[in-house]
Amino acid sequence: MSLTDAPLVIAEPALMRLVTDWLDHLGGERRLADKTLTAYERDVSQFLSFLTLHLGGAPGPDAIKALSPADIRAFFARRRREGAGARTLARGLAGLRSFLGYLEKKGLANAAAVRAVRAPRQPRTLPKPLTTDDAARVVDADESFSQEPWIAARDAAVLTLLYGCGLRISEALGLTRSEAPTVETRALRIVGKGGKERVVPVLPVVGEAIAEYLALCPYVIEEEMALFRGARGGPLKARIIQLAMQRLRGALGLPDTATPHALRHSFATHLLAGGGDLRTIQELLGHASLSTTQVYTGVDMERLLSTYRKAHPRA
């Protein structure tokens, strides 16, 4: 029986209340993104379902106190047999460490067992940025296939923010009307993952794209309303931009890796290729760790090696 077939009651009520308290702590005090909270909740629920089978009954706080490294490893071995990849397992381990660490601070558990388990080795993957020419074509409103000029201008403005400022799509769609950059705006304050604030420079072309969208938008957008509106006037959803990018991909002959998030990768890669230093790019992207930003050095090296192999007569 797989973990997805586990019983609905997966822990004693006292332990489930602790899970709820932990999630409230992550969402309220730590301000983790909703997607992260959902993933962590799912991972811990799967672990508790596993313990129900592993221990022969619904676990409670005492069972959590008695956990050994062997129990943790048995869970991840089960997940691996069910087809979970290295990234999924690593995220699951991070969620368990967070939960047990939370209980440990309250004197309700010992997190030594989960700390003793090493995260699985991650496959080395590099971001897939667009070329500078392709990025320029993607953010050009004239390339849009929308029959509504204001929607074409809206999509172009969102994509210009992603590429011009290195924003995540959630950050761009989270902007209010009062925060909208203008042609005169030189910097934009962004609240990213975990509530981490950063300031990013704003190019005039970004302000121009947003001004064109606002001039064509048929809806009245109050100061505290979401800047980008859907076709019926509600806040714009990320899925709409993903679909717009999908249409552009097909029309412009771009690979499947050309997603809205690839524009953020392109922002970082093109800055690095132009002489930007890693520390500055780290700040612009809002990365908590420099090691996260260092992946772009691999992208740039791949580009250099590709050029070398094509150009050198002995390559």
C-alpha positions in Angstrom: 0.0 0.0 0.0 1.4 3.4 -0.9 1.4 6.5 1.3 -1.4 8.0 -0.8 -3.6 5.0 0.3 -2.9 5.8 4.0 -5.9 6.3 6.4 -7.3 9.7 6.8 -6.7 9.8 10.5 -2.9 9.8 10.5 -2.1 11.0 14.0 -3.6 11.5 17.4 -5.5 14.8 17.8 -2.8 16.3 20.1 -0.1 15.8 17.4 -2.4 17.2 14.7 -2.8 20.3 16.8 0.9 20.6 16.9 1.1 20.3 13.1 -1.5 23.1 12.9 0.5 25.3 15.3 3.7 24.8 13.3 2.0 25.7 10.0 0.5 28.8 11.6 4.0 29.7 12.9 5.5 29.3 9.4 2.8 31.3 7.7 2.4 34.0 10.3 5.9 34.6 11.8 8.1 33.2 9.1 5.8 34.4 6.3 6.6 31.4 4.1 4.9 31.3 0.7 1.5 29.5 0.4 3.0 26.9 -2.0 5.8 26.1 0.4 3.3 25.7 3.3 1.2 23.4 1.2 4.2 21.3 0.3 5.4 21.1 3.9 2.0 20.2 5.1 1.7 17.4 2.5 5.2 16.1 3.3 4.6 15.9 7.1 1.1 14.4 6.5 2.8 11.7 4.4 5.3 11.1 7.2 2.6 10.7 9.8 0.7 8.3 7.5 3.8 6.3 7.1 4.3 6.2 10.9 0.7 4.9 11.3 1.7 1.9 9.2 5.2 1.7 10.5 4.2 1.7 14.2 0.9 -0.1 13.8 -1.2 2.8 15.0 -1.8 6.5 14.8 1.3 8.3 16.3 1.1 10.8 19.0 3.6 13.2 20.7 5.3 10.3 22.5 6.0 8.5 19.2 7.6 11.7 17.8 9.9 11.9 20.8 11.0 8.3 20.3 11.9 8.7 16.6 15.3 7.3 15.5 17.3 7.9 12.4 16.3 4.5 11.2 12.6 5.5 11.3 13.3 8.6 9.2 15.4 6.6 6.7 12.7 4.0 6.4 10.2 6.7 5.4 12.4 8.1 2.7 13.3 4.7 1.4 9.5 4.1 1.1 9.1 7.4 -0.7 11.9 6.6 -3.1 10.4 3.2 -3.9 7.1 5.0 -4.8 9.0 7.2 -7.3 9.8 10.4 -5.4 12.8 12.2 -7.0 15.8 13.7 -5.2 14.3 17.2 -5.1 11.0 16.0 -3.7 12.9 13.9 -1.0 15.1 16.9 -0.1 12.1 19.2 0.3 10.4 16.5 2.4 13.5 16.3 4.6 13.5 20.1 5.0 9.9 20.0 6.0 10.5 17.3 8.6 13.5 19.2 10.0 11.4 22.3 10.3 8.6 20.5 12.1 10.7 18.6 14.5 12.9 21.6 15.1 9.8 23.6 16.0 8.7 20.8 18.5 12.3 20.7 19.9 12.2 24.4 20.8 9.0 23.7 22.7 10.6 20.8 24.5 8.3 18.3 22.8 10.8 16.4 20.6 14.4 15.7 19.9 15.3 16.7 16.3 18.7 14.8 16.4 17.2 11.9 14.5 16.2 14.0 11.5 19.4 16.0 11.6 21.3 12.7 11.3 19.8 12.0 8.0 21.6 13.4 5.0 19.7 15.0 2.2 19.9 13.1 -1.1 22.4 14.3 -3.7 20.8 16.7 -6.1 21.2 16.3 -9.9 23.2 19.2 -11.3 20.8 21.2 -13.4 21.4 24.7 -14.9 18.8 27.4 -15.5 17.8 27.7 -19.1 17.8 31.4 -20.0 16.7 32.9 -23.3 19.1 34.7 -25.6 19.0 38.5 -25.4 17.3 38.6 -28.8 14.6 36.1 -27.8 14.0 37.9 -24.5 13.5 41.1 -26.4 11.0 39.5 -28.7 9.0 37.9 -25.8 8.5 41.3 -24.0 7.4 43.0 -27.3 3.7 43.6 -27.2 3.5 43.5 -31.0 4.4 39.8 -30.8 1.3 39.0 -28.7 -1.5 37.1 -30.4 -4.2 38.6 -28.2 -7.1 40.2 -30.1 -7.5 42.7 -27.2 -4.8 45.5 -27.4 -5.0 46.1 -23.7 -4.4 42.4 -22.9 -1.4 42.3 -25.2 0.0 45.5 -23.5 -0.7 43.9 -20.1 1.1 40.7 -20.8 4.0 42.6 -22.3 4.2 44.8 -19.1 4.3 41.7 -16.8 6.9 40.0 -18.9 9.0 43.2 -19.1 8.9 43.3 -15.3 10.2 39.7 -15.1 13.0 40.3 -17.5 13.8 44.0 -16.7 13.8 43.7 -12.9 14.4 40.0 -12.4 11.1 39.5 -10.5 9.3 36.3 -9.7 5.9 36.1 -11.3 4.2 36.2 -7.9 6.1 39.4 -7.1 5.1 41.1 -10.3 1.4 40.2 -9.9 1.6 41.2 -6.2 2.2 44.9 -7.1 -0.6 47.4 -6.4 -1.6 50.3 -8.5 0.2 52.7 -6.1 3.5 50.7 -6.5 3.4 50.7 -10.3 6.7 52.0 -11.7 6.5 55.0 -14.0 9.0 56.2 -16.6 10.6 58.3 -13.9 10.8 55.5 -11.3 14.4 54.5 -10.7 14.0 51.8 -8.0 11.3 49.4 -6.8 10.9 47.9 -3.4 9.9 44.2 -3.5 8.9 41.9 -0.7 10.0 38.4 -1.8 10.1 34.9 -0.3 10.0 34.8 3.4 9.2 38.5 3.7 12.7 39.4 2.5 12.8 42.9 1.1 15.0 44.1 -1.7 15.3 47.1 -3.9 15.7 46.6 -7.7 16.5 49.2 -10.3 13.8 50.0 -12.8 14.6 50.7 -16.5 12.6 53.4 -18.3 11.3 50.7 -20.7 9.6 49.0 -17.8 7.8 52.2 -16.9 6.8 52.7 -20.5 5.4 49.2 -20.8 3.3 49.7 -17.7 2.1 53.2 -18.8 0.9 51.7 -22.1 -1.0 49.0 -20.3 -2.6 51.5 -17.9 -3.6 53.8 -20.8 -5.4 50.9 -22.6 -6.8 49.0 -19.5 -10.7 49.4 -19.6 -11.0 49.0 -15.8 -10.6 51.6 -13.0 -7.7 50.5 -10.8 -7.8 52.0 -7.3 -4.5 52.7 -5.5 -4.5 49.6 -3.3 -5.9 47.2 -5.9 -3.7 44.7 -7.8 -2.0 46.5 -10.7 -2.6 43.8 -13.3 -6.2 42.8 -14.0 -7.7 39.8 -15.7 -10.0 39.9 -18.7 -13.1 40.3 -16.4 -11.5 42.9 -14.1 -10.3 40.7 -11.2 -6.7 40.3 -10.1 -4.6 38.6 -12.8 -3.6 35.0 -12.2 -0.2 33.6 -12.9 -1.7 30.8 -15.0 -2.9 33.4 -17.6 0.7 34.7 -18.0 2.0 31.1 -18.3 -0.5 30.4 -21.1 0.4 33.7 -22.8 4.1 32.6 -22.7 3.1 29.2 -24.0 1.5 30.8 -27.1 4.6 33.0 -27.6 6.8 29.9 -27.4 5.0 28.3 -30.2 4.8 31.4 -32.4 8.4 32.4 -31.9 9.8 28.9 -32.1 11.2 28.9 -28.6 12.0 25.8 -26.5 9.7 24.4 -23.8 12.1 25.9 -21.2 11.1 29.4 -22.2 8.7 30.0 -19.3 7.9 33.2 -17.4 10.5 32.2 -14.7 13.1 31.7 -17.5 13.0 35.5 -17.9 14.2 35.9 -14.4 17.0 33.4 -15.2 17.7 35.5 -18.3 17.9 38.7 -16.3 20.6 37.2 -14.0 22.5 35.4 -16.8 22.7 38.5 -19.0 23.8 40.7 -16.1 26.6 38.2 -15.3 27.6 38.0 -19.0 27.8 41.8 -19.0 30.2 42.0 -16.2 27.9 42.0 -13.1 29.3 40.6 -9.9 27.6 37.7 -8.1 27.0 39.6 -4.8 25.1 42.4 -6.6 23.1 39.8 -8.6 22.3 38.0 -5.4 20.8 41.1 -3.9 18.8 41.9 -7.1 17.3 38.4 -7.1 16.7 38.4 -3.4 18.6 35.1 -2.9 19.3 34.3 0.8 22.5 32.4 -0.1 25.2 33.3 -2.6 25.4 29.6 -3.5 21.9 29.9 -5.0 23.2 32.7 -7.3 26.4 30.8 -8.2 24.5 28.5 -10.5 24.5 31.3 -13.1 28.3 31.1 -13.3 27.7 27.6 -14.7 25.3 28.9 -17.3 27.7 31.6 -18.4 30.6 29.0 -18.6 28.4 26.7 -20.7 27.8 29.6 -23.1 31.5 30.4 -23.3 32.4 26.7 -23.9 29.8 26.4 -26.6 31.2 29.4 -28.4 34.7 28.0 -28.0 33.8 24.7 -29.4 32.1 26.3 -32.4 34.9 28.8 -33.1 38.2 27.1 -32.2 39.7 25.1 -35.1 41.0 22.3 -32.8 37.9 22.1 -30.6 
